[in-house]
Amino acid sequence: MGKFNIYRPIELHFQVTERCNFSCPWCYVQYGPSEEELTLEEVKKYIIEGIKPLMLLQVTLTGGEPFLRKDIFELVDNFNAIGLTTLIATHGMFLSEEMIEKLIASKLDEILVSLDSHISTVMDEIRCRPGIQQLVVHNLKNLIERVIATNSKLRVGVNIVAQERNASCLLDTVKFAVSLGVTRVNLQPMIPYASVYPDFNKGFKLPKISDESLRALTEQIKEIIRLRKEYKDSIGFPSEALLSQIPLFFKDPTQLKQRCGCWRYIYINSKGDVRGCLFSDPLGNIRKTPLRELLEGKEFLEFRKFSYRCNICLKGSQYCQQTLRYTLHLLKKEVIRHLKNIHGKGLSLYSLL
């Protein structure tokens, strides 16, 4: 597992908590209790030590809401200390002036903030929280201003969840996000975690979207792809392959031309359960079984076989030229990092391959 191969995991998604002060109807966190969270010491012992031999490149810290963990910046420091690019995905409510200063001073590489619409009433309805859009936009503006003022290397992006309620305004929302000065716009379809998480092998219910909204969504995506080409050198966007398949995902996911890309990821929740993806049954728990043993076990191999014919999400659409270039860029950084680590130990470059 330590030696490089094209299908080894390169990224960890760590759900640091299942606690959240929102109640988004599609979210999966409502299916697990908030107790039994891994402590900071357990994260160091079971996750940090467990992933060291795997040569991962990045960790995304998710929730729940990550900023509900008081030790979130200690987690960032510990993952950063082993050479991982660190990213936090947040709903953005807690980005106060005090929190922004902590972010600027931290070793975090990127933060992704949920922004589902430039129209306040639309996002408030989506997130089931009146006034949240104006607060998030206010916080985003403050954060970006401080990043610029302090010459910080922190990248600030937004995450937009495409669905029935924002299908006709996605393009304007993307343009609005760009006008704020973000460095990345991540767009993905609403995935109905609530309907699939307990019954992974029994299929899932498609998110509801009307024919009118689907037509609007299709046109919006075409324009976003055009906009992506315009900003390709300055702002990160999802691949054109992923964007182009979002309408088809809502219409008929069985027709998606993709191959599952979950081989790139390891998912660990706040209680230590390890999954091949968010929809799969747990492979085991790192409190009981070492991570490497779980990833080399029979259950994970069976999951990989199943994932080849899975259409639940659009991870497979990441197989594209742009993503390949990005992956090769990350691998170049990894080789340089490991060359520095083995300096003076008499090992050759071949030993890394």
Protein Blocks (a to p, Z undefined) as FASTA:
>chain_A
ZZccfkbcfbdcddfbfcdfbdcfkbmklmpcfehiacfklmmmmmmmmmmmnopabdcd
dedjfklpmklmmmmmmmmmnopacddddehlmmcfklmmmmmmmmcfbdcdddfbfbfk
lmmmmnopghklmmmmmmmmmmmmmmmmnopabdcdddddddfklmmmmmmmmmmmmmno
pabdcddddddfklmmmmmmnopadddddfklmmmmmmmmmmmmmmmmmmmmmpccddfk
lmmmmmmmmmommlpccddfklmpccddfkopacfbfkbccfbdfklpcfklmmmmmklm
mmmmmmmmgckbmmlmmgcfklmmmmmmmmmmmmmmmmmmmgonlpafklmZZ
